[in-house]
Amino acid sequence: MADKIQTRREVSRPNLVVGIGASAGGFEAIANFLEHIEAGHGLALIVVFHLDAQTPNLLPSLLAKSTPLQVVEAIDGMDLS
């Protein structure tokens, strides 16, 4: 059990940043992928969808239902920690 405990420093900075992109029709594939990613691996996943900018963005809340990872909407200049 002790080997599964991570310090704040280990959790706060990703070891690897992975970008994933899809059109609006790719939601199901991205959600399926995220279902198989476990938290605590030091990954920052950046998911980008091609969507109409005028449409309200419900994707963070929808994707959060598919993964144990924290899901937030990115903003310009956001820190990945």
LINBEL-V489056 format. One record per residue. SS is DSSP state (helix for helix, strand for strand, loop for the rest). PHI is phi in radians with two decimals (* if undefined). OMEGA is omega as a letter, one per 30 degrees, with the letter a starting at -180 (* if undefined). Layout:
SS/PHI/OMEGA + SS/PHI/OMEGA
This chain:
loop/*/a + helix/-1.07/a + helix/-1.26/l + helix/-1.63/l + loop/-1.42/l + loop/-1.97/l + loop/-1.35/l + helix/-1.01/a + helix/-1.09/l + helix/-1.13/a + helix/-1.43/a + helix/-1.29/a + loop/-2.09/l + loop/-1.23/l + loop/-1.42/a + strand/-2.55/l + strand/-1.93/a + strand/-2.07/l + strand/-1.76/l + strand/-2.30/l + strand/-2.19/l + strand/-2.78/l + strand/-1.38/a + helix/-1.00/l + helix/-1.29/a + helix/-1.61/a + helix/-0.99/a + helix/-1.06/l + helix/-1.14/l + helix/-1.15/l + helix/-1.06/l + helix/-1.10/l + helix/-1.04/a + helix/-1.14/l + helix/-1.04/a + loop/-1.79/l + loop/-1.76/l + loop/-1.56/l + loop/-1.25/l + loop/1.59/l + loop/-1.69/l + loop/1.30/l + strand/-1.78/l + strand/-1.99/l + strand/-1.74/l + strand/-1.83/a + strand/-1.87/a + strand/-2.12/l + strand/-1.99/l + strand/-1.52/a + loop/-2.32/l + loop/-1.17/a + loop/-1.14/a + loop/-1.47/a + loop/-1.49/l + loop/-1.02/a + loop/-1.57/l + loop/-1.71/a + helix/-1.04/l + helix/-0.99/a + helix/-1.24/l + helix/-1.23/l + helix/-1.19/l + helix/-1.06/l + loop/-1.30/a + loop/-1.76/a + loop/-2.61/l + loop/-1.39/a + loop/-1.25/l + loop/-1.26/a + loop/-2.06/l + loop/-2.37/l + loop/-1.41/a + loop/-1.33/l + loop/-2.22/a + loop/-0.98/l + loop/1.46/a + loop/-1.13/l + loop/-1.36/a + loop/-1.48/l + loop/-1.36/*
